[in-house]
Amino acid sequence: MTDYLDIQGFTDRPLNWRAWLPVVSLDQATPEQIAVLESSHPQAKVSDYYRLLVWQPLILEQRSAAFNAIMYAPGGLARSDRELASTVVSRINGCVYCASVHAQRYQQLSKQLAPIPAVFADPQDAGDTPRERAIAQFSAGLTVAPEEIGPDDLQRLYEAGLGDLEILDLIHSVAIFAWANRLMLNLGEPEVALE
């Protein structure tokens, strides 16, 4: 049995996401819809999220290309750091599903639990290392008050060891989740996955 975090309504346990609107049935999908699902994500064909968005295949194709480039591109910010930022943004935006998924990915990539409990408790005060704190605080600041981000915020990232490309990747990660969380929150809800 696995011990999961459950803090202030957020968890790292596996969740499913259920759409509130009808999803595309695979046996009724067009060849274009199937092709877009197959290129979007390995689990897209069984995901309500992707099967809802594929009603508009061109939009899903563009969304998936942007998401995959931001989250999985080689070089720049480490994947675990992108996942930490995504978890912070999702926690602040109240997206339980995304917070769960990206907390799990952070833990898998970094091979550590910390700082996820702190992200769930208070994302603006999360992080055990200067780098984690800088990433969490910048992600929180950009999510809560983007108009207040300035040179001092970037300087703190430089001081924590991030370079220009890493900072650009961090900004992109925060931005894609500002958008992704809102889609999830307005189109469906999380539910506990059967293990």
N, C-alpha and C positions, 0 to 999 in steps of 0.2 A: 504494500500500500504506500502510495506517495503522499507526503505531507505537502499541502498547497498553502500558499499565502491567501488570506482573506482579510483585507484591510480596507475599511471605510467603503465597502461595496465593490472593491477591485480585487482581482484574483489572478493568479498565474495558472489556474487550472484550465484544461482544454475546454473551449466553448465552441458552439456552433452559432451561426447567425441565420435567423429566419426572416425572410422578406414578408412585408405586409401586403405586397402587391403580387399579382401572378408572375411567375418566372417562365422563361422559355422552356418548353418541354423538348427534350433532346430528340424525340421521335418526330417532332414537328419543326425542328430547327432547319433553317436554310443551310446550304453548304457554306455560305459566307459566315453565318453565325457559328457554325461548328469550327471553321478554320480560325476565327478570332478567339474562341474559347481555348482551342488547343495552343495558340501562340501566347495567350495571356498568362496562364499559370498552370502548373501540373494538375491542380485540383479543381480547376475552373468548371469542369463539366458536372461536378457534384456539389458545387457551391451556389447557394441561393443568390449570393451577392453578384457573382459573375453572370449567372443565368438571368438575373433581373436586368443588369446593365446591358446585356447583349441584345435586348430589344433594339438598341441603337448600336449596331456592330462597329460602325466607323468611330463613334465616340469611345466605345470600350477599347478599340484597337489603339487609339491615340492615348487614352488614359493608361493602358497597360504599358505602352512603350515608354511613357514618361515615368511611371512608377518604377518599372524595372531598371531603367537607366539611373534613376536617383538612388534606389536602394541596393542595387546589385553590381553597379559598375566597378571595375577594378581600379585600384589606385585611390588616392585621396583619403578621405576619412575611413577608418576601419569600420567594417560591417557592424561590429558590436557597438561602436559609438553611434552609428546611425540608428540602431535598434534602441539604444538608451534614449536618444533624442525623441524617437517616435513614441516611446512609452511615456515620456514626460508630457509630450503634447497631448496624447490620447487621454492621459489621466486628468489633465487640466480641462480638456474639452468634455470630459464625462463619458468617453467612449469605452465602455467596459470591455467590449469585444476586442477592439484594437489594442488596448492596454494589455490584455491577457496574451494575445498572439505575440506582441513584440517584446513583452517581458520574457516569455518563453524563449524567443529567439535570442534575446540578449544573454540569457542564462546559458543557452547551448553554445553560443559563440565565445563568450568570455569565460565559460566554465566556472562561473561564480553566481551566487545568489545576490550578494550586495551589488548595487545599491537599490534593488527593486523594492524591498520593504519601505525604504525611505521615500521612494518615488510615490508609492501608493499612499503613504501617510502625509507627506508634505513635499511635493515635487520641487518646490523652490528652494528647499533646504537639503536636497539629496546629494549623495556622492561621498565616497570615502577617500578619494584622492583628489588632488587639485584639478586634474584633467576631468574627472567625472563631475566634480562640482561646477567647473566652468561650463561644461556641456549642458548640464541640467539647468543651471541658472540662465544661460543664454537661451536655451529652448523655451524655458518658462517665460522669460521676458519677451521674447519674440511672439509668443502665443498670446500673452495677456495684454501687452501694450507695445505693439510693433512700432508705433510712432515715436516711442521713447528710446529705441535702440540707437546707440551712437558710438563714437570712437572709443569711449571708455570701455564699452562692452566688448568691442573687438580686441582692445588691448588686453583685457583679462584672458581672452582665448589665446592670444599670442603668448602671454606669460605662462599659460598652462601647457605650452608646447605645440599648439596647433599652427599649421601653416596656412597660407592663402587658399590652396585647393581644398584643404580639410574644412576650413571655415565656409567656403562656398557650398561644399557638400552638406554641411550641417544646416545651413540656411535652406537648401533645397529639401532636406529631410523634414524640417519643421513645416515648410510650406505645403508639401504634398500631404502631410497629415492634418494640417488645418482644413484642407479640402476633403480628404478621405473620411475623416471623423464625421464631418457634417453629412456626407452621403449616407454613411452607416446609421447615424442617429435619426435621420429623417425617413429612412426607407425600410427599417426593420428593427429587430431586437436580438440580443444574445440569449442563448439558452445553454444550459450545461450539457456538454457532450457525454454520451454514454461511453464508458471505457470498456 
